[in-house]
Amino acid sequence: RQTGTVETDAEKHDVEYLTPISIGTPPQDLIVDFDTGSSDLWVFSTEMAAKDIKGQAVYDPNNSSTSEKLQGSTWQITYGDGSSSSGDVYLDTVTIGNLTVPNQAVEAAKKVSDEFTDDPNNDGLLGLGFSSINTVQPTPQNTFFDNVKKNLDTPLFTTDLKHGAPGSYNFGYIDPAAYIGNISWTPVDNSQGFWGFTSPGYAVGTETLRNHSISGIADTGTTLLLLPKSIVKAYYSEVQGAQYDSSQGGYVFPCSPTPPDFVFGVNNGIVTVPGDMVLYAPIDSANQNCFGGIQSDTGIGFSIFGDVALKTSFVVFDAGGLQLGWAAK
Ligand SMILES: CSC[C@H](NC(=O)[C@H](Cc1ccccc1)NC(=O)N1CCOCC1)C(=O)N[C@@H](CC1CCCCC1)[C@@H](O)C(=O)OC(C)C
C-alpha cells in the first residue's frame, strides 16, 4: 500500500492553487488546478487551435507511447464561474508525486473558453470530486483519486493550502505534524458529486456561535468563501465602511482596520477565518479599499467553502468514512 504527497503553489492573492502532474511516456509535465468541486481531469492539448493557447503547457498524446484513444468518447464541462472546455479522451499514465495510475482517463481539450486561454499558468484541471459527476460520454470515467485509492494505505486525501506560500496535497495518510489540536469530523453528503456538509452555525468576531445551518461544499477550485446572503450581510454589518459594490460584483471595504474574524461550526468544533484572510485583495492601486473574501452564494444553490476557508485549516477528505475533517494548523 502506498501514500503520496505533492506541493501546490498559491498564485497571486491565492486566486488558485497550481500543482504539477506528469502524463504519458516519456512523462509530459503540466501544472493544473486540483479541484474538489469537479471530477474531470482535463488538460490543454495539441488538439486545440493555436490561437487558444497562450503560454500553457500542452499534452500531446501522439508523443506518448502509453496513450490509447478512448474511441468515441467526448467530454464537455461548464464551471460555476461560466468558464468551459471540451474535447476527447485518452487513457494514459498519470503520476502525481510518487503515485502513478497506469490507465487514467486524460481528457484532452479541443476547445477552452477565454478564461482558460487568459490564465497562462494553468494547464488544466484535476477533479477530486466524486466520479458520479464526471462528464465523459458515453461512459463516465474515474477520477485519479478513485483510481489510486485502492493502492493507498487509507482512501483519503488531505489539503494544506496556505496564504501566499506553497501548500500540499497528501494522499493516503494524515500527517500528524500538519495540524494542531483535534480534527473535527462531519459527515459528507456526496449525492450531488461534491464534498457536501452542513455547518451548524457561525459567529462574527468574538461573539458566540449563532445556530444557523449552512449547507455547502468544500471546494479547492473556488477562490472565496461564498455564504448565504443573510450571513454575508450580518458579517459586513460589523465591518466599518463595508458596502456592496455592483461594479466590483461584491462587498468592498477599507483595507484597514482589519475586519473581524469569521467563525463557522464543524460538528462540535469551530473553524476561524482570520479577519486578515477576509481582506481578499485591494481593488485600487493605493490599496485603500479591499474586495472581501466572504461573498454571497446567491444563484449557486449551496454555499461554497472555497480557498479562503480551506487555507485556514488542514482538511481531510475521507472517502472511506465519507466524512470531512477540519483542524487548525
Ligand atoms: C461560483 S463558483 C466559481 C468558481 N470559480 C472561482 O472561484 C474562480 C477561480 C479562478 C481562479 C483563477 C482564474 C480563473 C478562475 N475565481 C473567481 O471567480 N474569482 C472572482 C472573485 O475574486 C476571486 C477570484 C468555480 O467555477 N470553480 C470551479 C473550478 C474553477 C478552477 C479555475 C478555473 C475555472 C474553474 C469548480 O470548483 C466549480 O465549478 O465549482 C462548482 C461546484 C461551483
The ligand as a MOL file (V3000), in Angstrom:
LIG
                    3D

  0  0  0     0  0            999 V3000
M  V30 BEGIN CTAB
M  V30 COUNTS 43 45 0 0 0
M  V30 BEGIN ATOM
M  V30 1 C -19.3140 30.2260 -8.0490 0
M  V30 2 S -18.0760 29.0610 -8.3020 0
M  V30 3 C -16.8360 29.9430 -9.0070 0
M  V30 4 C -15.5490 29.1570 -9.0890 0
M  V30 5 N -14.5380 29.9970 -9.6990 0
M  V30 6 C -13.7330 30.7450 -8.9590 0
M  V30 7 O -13.7510 30.7860 -7.7460 0
M  V30 8 C -12.6640 31.4960 -9.7630 0
M  V30 9 C -11.4730 30.5470 -9.9070 0
M  V30 10 C -10.4570 31.0890 -10.8690 0
M  V30 11 C -9.2120 31.4260 -10.4100 0
M  V30 12 C -8.2260 31.8970 -11.2790 0
M  V30 13 C -8.5420 32.0500 -12.6350 0
M  V30 14 C -9.8080 31.7250 -13.1070 0
M  V30 15 C -10.7770 31.2600 -12.2230 0
M  V30 16 N -12.2870 32.7250 -9.0730 0
M  V30 17 C -13.1730 33.7780 -9.0950 0
M  V30 18 O -14.2740 33.6550 -9.6030 0
M  V30 19 N -12.7380 34.9540 -8.5440 0
M  V30 20 C -13.6070 36.1480 -8.6210 0
M  V30 21 C -13.6330 36.8400 -7.2810 0
M  V30 22 O -12.2900 37.1280 -6.8790 0
M  V30 23 C -11.5480 35.9280 -6.6810 0
M  V30 24 C -11.4050 35.1560 -7.9770 0
M  V30 25 C -15.6470 27.9060 -9.9670 0
M  V30 26 O -16.2410 27.9360 -11.0170 0
M  V30 27 N -14.8560 26.8800 -9.5300 0
M  V30 28 C -14.6760 25.6950 -10.3650 0
M  V30 29 C -13.2010 25.4340 -10.6250 0
M  V30 30 C -12.5220 26.6280 -11.3250 0
M  V30 31 C -11.0000 26.4570 -11.2910 0
M  V30 32 C -10.2620 27.5670 -12.0510 0
M  V30 33 C -10.7620 27.6490 -13.4580 0
M  V30 34 C -12.2540 27.8490 -13.5210 0
M  V30 35 C -12.9960 26.7510 -12.7580 0
M  V30 36 C -15.3090 24.4810 -9.6570 0
M  V30 37 O -14.8100 24.3750 -8.3450 0
M  V30 38 C -16.8150 24.6340 -9.6750 0
M  V30 39 O -17.3990 24.8880 -10.6860 0
M  V30 40 O -17.4270 24.5100 -8.5120 0
M  V30 41 C -18.8540 24.4760 -8.5710 0
M  V30 42 C -19.3580 23.3890 -7.6330 0
M  V30 43 C -19.3560 25.8450 -8.1950 0
M  V30 END ATOM
M  V30 BEGIN BOND
M  V30 1 1 1 2
M  V30 2 1 2 3
M  V30 3 1 3 4
M  V30 4 1 4 5
M  V30 5 1 4 25
M  V30 6 1 5 6
M  V30 7 2 6 7
M  V30 8 1 6 8
M  V30 9 1 8 9
M  V30 10 1 8 16
M  V30 11 1 9 10
M  V30 12 1 10 11
M  V30 13 2 10 15
M  V30 14 2 11 12
M  V30 15 1 12 13
M  V30 16 2 13 14
M  V30 17 1 14 15
M  V30 18 1 16 17
M  V30 19 2 17 18
M  V30 20 1 17 19
M  V30 21 1 19 20
M  V30 22 1 19 24
M  V30 23 1 20 21
M  V30 24 1 21 22
M  V30 25 1 22 23
M  V30 26 1 23 24
M  V30 27 2 25 26
M  V30 28 1 25 27
M  V30 29 1 27 28
M  V30 30 1 28 29
M  V30 31 1 28 36
M  V30 32 1 29 30
M  V30 33 1 30 31
M  V30 34 1 30 35
M  V30 35 1 31 32
M  V30 36 1 32 33
M  V30 37 1 33 34
M  V30 38 1 34 35
M  V30 39 1 36 37
M  V30 40 1 36 38
M  V30 41 2 38 39
M  V30 42 1 38 40
M  V30 43 1 40 41
M  V30 44 1 41 42
M  V30 45 1 41 43
M  V30 END BOND
M  V30 END CTAB
M  END
